[in-house]
Amino acid sequence: MGSSRDYRKIQSSEHFSTSNDVALNDAFSILGEIVDAIEQVEQFSQQGESSHGTGN
C-alpha cells in the first residue's frame, strides 16, 4: 500500500511527519490483516454452506 498513488500524495503533504508515517504504516498493515481475516472467514463460510447442501 505504501506505493499507492494516494499514499504517496499523503506522504508528500507538508502536514505529514515521520511520526505520522509510522502510525499510517501501522494502520495500513492492520487494515490489510483485517481484510485478509474477513476473506478467510468468507471462504470458510462458503465452504461450510456448500458441504451442508439442501438435502430436504
Sequence and secondary structure as in RCSB ss.txt:
>XXXX:A:sequence
MGSSRDYRKIQSSEHFSTSNDVALNDAFSILGEIVDAIEQVEQFSQQGESSHGTGN
>XXXX:A:secstr
 TTSHHHHHHHTSTT  HHHHHHHHHHHHHHHHHHHHHHHHHHHHHHHHHHH    
